[in-house]
Amino acid sequence: MEKHFAVIGNPIEHSFSPAMHNAGYKHLGIDAIYHRFQVYPNSLAEAVYGLCALGFAGWNVTLPHKETIIPYLDTLTPQARRAGAVNTVKILDGKKIGHNTDGDGFICSIEGELKEFRDKKAVLLGAGGASKGIALALAEKGMHVHILNRTLQKAEELVQTIHQKGGTGSFGEFRPGDWLEDVDLLVQTTPLGLKGEPFPLRLNGVAKKTLAVDIIVNVQETAFLREAKKQGCRVLDGTGMLLYQGALAWEFWLGGKAPLEAMRKGLQDQMLQRMADKN
Ligand SMILES: NC(=O)c1ccc[n+]([C@@H]2O[C@H](COP(=O)([O-])OP(=O)(O)OC[C@H]3O[C@@H](n4cnc5c(N)ncnc54)[C@H](OP(=O)(O)O)[C@@H]3O)[C@@H](O)[C@H]2O)c1
């Protein structure tokens, strides 16, 4: 019988997940369809019960529901508990299982470039939902995680969570400082650059060994990545994180290995289409 999956969020019209997953189903001849649904915060409960009633096998969850969906679920995986957020739900024997693939998706996306994690230093710019998942996954791999955020209290809370889970971290304000010294991994998680705006912090003096990642997707090259490249850093955009979080969700739902190359092609084709539509 045909299986149904979806992504729920608000806004949702720009989601790349349907293109990525549907390309994978087509490649393997799997009888499944991946939908996207706009769900407003005050309709979340109805949406969850509706998806169950309609027989959906699982769904992804994006902003603004990653934390607020938790009370409607029956159980959480260790990854969802670690992040305190859910981006993937699976229905198993009528039970709603909440999972999170954002942090591990990020790790998979950089493993080709960063071989060693333990005792290395990561600096994360931003302390929002995405930063949280990434920070806790990096801390679990043994990295020291330094968080810089505009709202200092949010950075402090995130570092407290890292410490509670046995990791090491520190925090500071989102402004120029001595935090660029001896960084192994620099991750830009704010939305600065989504609209082509300049990046407000200079990266002068960052070590050339630094891997700089901007998790923004579908912008040809953000000002942050341009600046990091100018400083001689290796750079990655957010496409890899998006692909791997999707592949890990696929494997959680369907088992086996996700068809990574077919999913990558589906994602890239959709990105090219969006860029062509913009011009
Ligand atoms: N590649 C992927 O798979 C992937 C996955 C998830 C998200 N993303 C991208 O990651 C970005 C952040 O998403 P999110 O879910 O983490 O958002 P979020 O929860 O709203 O967090 C945004 C963060 O950026 C900071 N920020 C926002 N505007 C700023 C400004 N003008 N100056 C300095 N800091 C600013 C916020 O600081 P305050 O705390 O001070 O407000 C907060 O720390 C988005 O661009 C999203 O598209 C990519």
PDBQT file of the ligand as one rigid body, heavy atoms in Angstrom, charges set to zero:
ROOT
HETATM    1  N1  LIG A 301      20.948  23.555   6.419  1.00  0.00    +0.000 N 
HETATM    2  C1  LIG A 301      19.980  23.106   7.176  1.00  0.00    +0.000 C 
HETATM    3  O1  LIG A 301      19.611  21.900   7.129  1.00  0.00    +0.000 OA
HETATM    4  C2  LIG A 301      19.311  24.035   8.148  1.00  0.00    +0.000 A 
HETATM    5  C3  LIG A 301      18.536  23.495   9.208  1.00  0.00    +0.000 A 
HETATM    6  C4  LIG A 301      17.934  24.391  10.110  1.00  0.00    +0.000 A 
HETATM    7  C5  LIG A 301      18.084  25.778   9.935  1.00  0.00    +0.000 A 
HETATM    8  N2  LIG A 301      18.831  26.262   8.889  1.00  0.00    +0.000 N 
HETATM    9  C6  LIG A 301      19.020  27.719   8.728  1.00  0.00    +0.000 C 
HETATM   10  O2  LIG A 301      19.591  28.229   9.933  1.00  0.00    +0.000 OA
HETATM   11  C7  LIG A 301      19.168  29.551  10.176  1.00  0.00    +0.000 C 
HETATM   12  C8  LIG A 301      18.681  29.691  11.623  1.00  0.00    +0.000 C 
HETATM   13  O3  LIG A 301      17.586  28.821  11.847  1.00  0.00    +0.000 OA
HETATM   14  P1  LIG A 301      17.046  28.589  13.349  1.00  0.00    +0.000 P 
HETATM   15  O4  LIG A 301      15.966  27.599  13.229  1.00  0.00    +0.000 OA
HETATM   16  O5  LIG A 301      18.173  28.313  14.272  1.00  0.00    +0.000 OA
HETATM   17  O6  LIG A 301      16.454  30.055  13.689  1.00  0.00    +0.000 OA
HETATM   18  P2  LIG A 301      16.153  30.665  15.111  1.00  0.00    +0.000 P 
HETATM   19  O7  LIG A 301      15.803  29.613  16.092  1.00  0.00    +0.000 OA
HETATM   20  O8  LIG A 301      15.201  31.786  14.850  1.00  0.00    +0.000 OA
HETATM   21  O9  LIG A 301      17.565  31.316  15.598  1.00  0.00    +0.000 OA
HETATM   22  C9  LIG A 301      18.165  32.388  14.942  1.00  0.00    +0.000 C 
HETATM   23  C10 LIG A 301      19.483  32.777  15.619  1.00  0.00    +0.000 C 
HETATM   24  O10 LIG A 301      20.084  33.835  14.860  1.00  0.00    +0.000 OA
HETATM   25  C11 LIG A 301      20.274  34.980  15.691  1.00  0.00    +0.000 C 
HETATM   26  N3  LIG A 301      20.011  36.192  14.899  1.00  0.00    +0.000 N 
HETATM   27  C12 LIG A 301      18.902  36.458  14.167  1.00  0.00    +0.000 A 
HETATM   28  N4  LIG A 301      19.014  37.663  13.579  1.00  0.00    +0.000 NA
HETATM   29  C13 LIG A 301      20.219  38.172  13.967  1.00  0.00    +0.000 A 
HETATM   30  C14 LIG A 301      20.914  39.395  13.700  1.00  0.00    +0.000 A 
HETATM   31  N5  LIG A 301      20.373  40.339  12.915  1.00  0.00    +0.000 N 
HETATM   32  N6  LIG A 301      22.131  39.594  14.254  1.00  0.00    +0.000 NA
HETATM   33  C15 LIG A 301      22.677  38.641  15.067  1.00  0.00    +0.000 A 
HETATM   34  N7  LIG A 301      22.073  37.463  15.356  1.00  0.00    +0.000 NA
HETATM   35  C16 LIG A 301      20.859  37.242  14.811  1.00  0.00    +0.000 A 
HETATM   36  C17 LIG A 301      19.290  34.846  16.824  1.00  0.00    +0.000 C 
HETATM   37  O11 LIG A 301      19.774  35.581  17.919  1.00  0.00    +0.000 OA
HETATM   38  P3  LIG A 301      18.807  35.995  19.165  1.00  0.00    +0.000 P 
HETATM   39  O12 LIG A 301      18.804  34.819  20.089  1.00  0.00    +0.000 OA
HETATM   40  O13 LIG A 301      19.458  37.198  19.720  1.00  0.00    +0.000 OA
HETATM   41  O14 LIG A 301      17.448  36.288  18.582  1.00  0.00    +0.000 OA
HETATM   42  C18 LIG A 301      19.308  33.331  17.039  1.00  0.00    +0.000 C 
HETATM   43  O15 LIG A 301      20.416  32.954  17.793  1.00  0.00    +0.000 OA
HETATM   44  C19 LIG A 301      18.106  29.855   9.124  1.00  0.00    +0.000 C 
HETATM   45  O16 LIG A 301      18.733  30.581   8.099  1.00  0.00    +0.000 OA
HETATM   46  C20 LIG A 301      17.702  28.490   8.604  1.00  0.00    +0.000 C 
HETATM   47  O17 LIG A 301      17.283  28.529   7.261  1.00  0.00    +0.000 OA
HETATM   48  C21 LIG A 301      19.448  25.416   8.012  1.00  0.00    +0.000 A 
ENDROOT
TORSDOF 0
